[in-house]
């Protein structure tokens, strides 16, 4: 399967940009997963964790966001959020 182009952006800088397998986003209407080829859409994001899967079957990288916006287009997924921090689990 093709890779999804993913960008995570704060008001200050581009946090992450590159191909991933899938991203699960905490939308205000419920969580949704985005793979390459997803239908175009926009959603607001509630505070929570974005799960970024680098490859199929991999453990996700978890990133906490305080809310924001997600846009899915033919070009990929862009998430805009104000406060972004990586979550570490033990």
Beta strands, then each sheet from edge to edge (+ up, - down):
strand 1: 4-9
strand 2: 14-20
strand 3: 22-27
strand 4: 30-35
strand 5: 41-45
strand 6: 48-53
strand 7: 61-65
strand 8: 68-73
strand 9: 76-80
strand 10: 84-86
sheet 1: 2+ 1- 9- 8+ 5-
sheet 2: 4+ 3- 6+ 7- 10+
end
